[in-house]
C-alpha cells in the first residue's frame, strides 16, 4: 500500500464515521462515500478497518495510563481497574462515534467478534480481574462484565491522583 492509499483509506474511515455520526446503529453505505468501494468491497471490511483503528486508539490510552509516572512511587498495588477505567473513558470520549458504530455493528458483522472478544480478555487481564491461566471463555466473560460496567459508569469521573513528581516527569518527557 502506498502512502497515497494509506491517506485515502484514512479519509474514507473518517467519512464513514461522519456518516454514522447521527445514527451509529445504521449500516454504513459505501456508495455514499467517494472512493470507498475502491478500497473496501463490503461494509464488513470497512468495519474491520474501523475496529483496527479503535484497537490502536484504546491501546495508546491504556499504555499511557498503565505507565503513568504518578504511580511510580507506589508499590505494585497500582489500581489497575482505575487505570483501565480512565483509559476506556478517555478513549471513548475522544472517539465516541467510533465506539458506538463498533458496538452497534457487532451483531450484524461476525468478523468483528474475534477482535471484540480479544479486547474483552485484554480488559480483564490488564485490570487484574482475571489471570492468564484461566480458560479463555471465562476471561472473556469477566471482561464482558467489566466492559458493561465501563459503558454504564462512563460519565462518572473518578478523582485522579496527581503527584508533583509525576507532573514534572511529564513536562520533561519528550512528546511524540
N, C-alpha and C positions, 0 to 999 in steps of 0.2 A: 504494500500500500504506500502510495506516495504521500508527501506532506499535503498536497492539494486534496487528495482523497480523505485524509485524516480530518482536515478542516471542514470539508463538505459534509462528512458524516457527523461531525460535532454540531454543525449548523442545523442539520436535519433533526438531530436529537433535541436541540433547543426549540426548534419549530414544533416538534411533536409535543413537547411539554407546554408550550404556549397554547397549542390547540386543545390540549387536555385540561388547561387551567380552570375552566369553569365547570367542567363535567369530567372529572378524572375517571369515573367508572365506565364512561363510554369507550367504545373501540376507537382506536386511532386510525384515521383514514390516510393511507399512504398517498393516495391520489391527490389529496388536498395539500400535500407538502411538496413543493418543487424539488425535483431530483431524488425524492425518497425511493421511488421504485428502481432507480439505478443501483442503489446500494443495499436495499432491503427487499427481498422477494415477498415477505409476508409481515403482518403485524407482529407475529411471534418473534421473528428475527430482530425487529426494532425493539421489542420489549426485552429481549435478552441483552441487547446493547445497553438499554437503559438500566437494566439490573447490574451490569458490569460497572456502569457509572456510579450507581448507588454504593456498590461494594468499595470502590475507590474512595468515595466521599466519607463513608462511615468508618472505614479502616483508618483514614487520616485523623479523624476526630478521636477515634479510640486510642490510637497511638499517642496523640498529644495528651490525652487525659491520663493514660497509664504511665507516662514518663514525666508527669508534672513535677517540677522541682519543689513545689510546696510540700510534697510528701517525702522529700529526700532525707530529712532528719528523723522521720518517724520510723518505727520498727516495721517489720513485714506485715503489720496489721493495716496496711493500706486498705481503705474502704473501697474495695473493688466494685461493689454494687453501686456505690455513689459515682465512681469514676465512669462506669459503663452508662449509668443513667444520664450523666452530664453529656457524654459523647453522643448518646442517642438523641437527647433533647436538642443539642446544638445542630446536629446533622439534619434532623427532621425540621427544625425551624428554618434553616437555610435552604432546604430542598423539600419543602412541604408538598409541592405538586408531584415531584418525582416519587416520593414515598407513597402518596395517595394513588398514583397511577399503578405502581407496582402492587400495592395491596389489593386494589380492585381487579387487576388483571390476573391475579394468582389463580382464581377459579377457572378462567377461560383459557389459560395458557399453561399447559402441563410442563412446558420446557423450563418454566421458572421454579418449579417445585424443588429440584435438587439444590439449587443455589440458595433458595429460601430456607430449606432445612439445614444447610450448612451454616447459614447465618444464625439460625436458632441455636445450633450447637455451640457456635463461637460465642454467642451471648452468654450462655450458661457457663461455659468453661472459663471465659475471661472474668466474669463476675464472681467466680469461685463457688457457684451454686451447684456444680457438678464436677465430677472427676473424670479424667480421660480414660480411666479403666472401666467405667460404666458402659453398658451397652448403648450403642448409638441412638436407638429409638427412645430410650429413657432420657438421655441427654437432650434429645430433640424436644421431648415433652416438657422438660424443665425449662428449656429455652423458650418454648411456646408460651408457657405460663408467665415467664418473666417479660416477654415481649408484650403480652396482653396488659400487664401492669404498667409497662412503659408507655403504651399507647394511651391508656386511661389516665395516667398520672402526669402526662407530658406538660401540662400547663402549670403544675405546681413546681416551683423552682426552689430546690433546697439551698440554704445559705452555703456559700463557698468559702472555705477557709483559705486565707491567703497569708503567707508569711512574708516579711520584708525581704528575706534572703531569696525566696523564690522569685519575687518581683524583680530583684536586682539581677538574678541569673537570666531571666527572660529578656531583660533590657540588654544584657551583654551578649546573649547568644546571637549568632548571625542568622538573619532571616533568609528563607529560601525564596 
